[in-house]
Amino acid sequence: MKIEIQGRDAVLATKELLAIEGLEGSYQILEEVERGEVNTTLVTIATIVAITSGTLTIAEKLYQWNQKYQKSLQNPVGARIEKVLIVAPNGNRLLLKDATVKQIHEVLGD
């Protein structure tokens, strides 16, 4: 499974994602996109190689992690993540912006 994270603080968010107990994986920085002088959007790809606890537990943790970053979009000085996309091994995709725990769980279960 791969998780694509876009935003100014994609690296920080990816490190926090991979620190979730029950997830094992690594990440790479895919690209940097300059948007003006100050705004740089980073794109990271986290590759999850193992889920060592239940997928429902991980779905709940991913939901909470995403909610933290969705709230940060309203705070101009907070960490910025613009987009998080889960790509399951079977090719199914889920954008986390408005995803429920159930939807995340379904993608993880594939």
N, C-alpha and C positions, 0 to 999 in steps of 0.2 A: 504494500500500500504506500502511496506517496501523498504528501500533504504540501501543497504550494501555498506559500505565505508571501503576500505583497505588502509593502509599506516601508516607511522610513525606519522603523524599528523591527524589521523582519528577523534580523539575526537574534536580537534579544528575545523576541517572542518564540522563535524556533528553539532556542536553548531552553526556555521555560517549558515548552511543549515536550521536549525530549527528557526533561527532568521529571515528568509525571510518572509516578510509581506505576509500574505495569506496562510501560512502553519501552521498547528498546529499538534504537536506530541511530542514524547519523544524518547529517545534512550537508548541502553544498550551496554556495551562493551562485545562482544561475546568471544573474545580470544586474547591472546597476543602470538606472535610467535617470538622467539629469532632467529635472524640471525646474528651470530657472537657476539662479545662483545658489540658493540655499536648499531647496527641496530636492532630495535624492530619494528615489524609490528603489528599494532593494527587493529582489525576489529570491527566496530561498526554497529549496525543495528538500523536505525531510523524507527520508525513506525509512519506514517502519518495518523492521525485520521480524519483530516478535511482539505479541501482546501476551504478557505473562500473567495477567489477571483476567477476570471475566470481561467480555466485550461490553456488557451493560455498564459496568463500573467505569470502564475507559470512556464510553460514550458520555456518561455523566461528567467526567473530569474534562473531556474535550469541550463539552457544552459550557461548563463553568469558565474554562480558560478563554473560550471565545467571547463569552459575555463580558469578561474583564476588558478585553480589547475593543469590543463594540462600544462600551461606555467611554473608553478613552478617546473615541472620535469626537466627542463633544468638548473635550478639554484640549485646547491648542498647545499646552505645554506637556501633556502626558505622552506616553508611548503611542505611536501611531501605527496601526495595522489597517490596511484598506480592504484586503481580500484574503480569504482563506478557502482553499478548495481541496477536498479530499478526492483522490482518484483511487478507486478500488482495483484490485488485480484483474477483475473481469471487465474493467473499463467504465463502470458506473462512476458518475461524478456527483458530488454534493457540495454546493456552495454553503458555507456555514453561517452566512449572515443571518438568515431567518430560520435555520434548521432547528428542529426539535431534537430532544434526546432520542426519541424513537427513530427518527430518520437517520441520525448518526449511528445508532445501534444497528440498523438495517444495513448500512454501508459497511460497517466493520464486520458484520457477520458473513458477508460475501466472500 
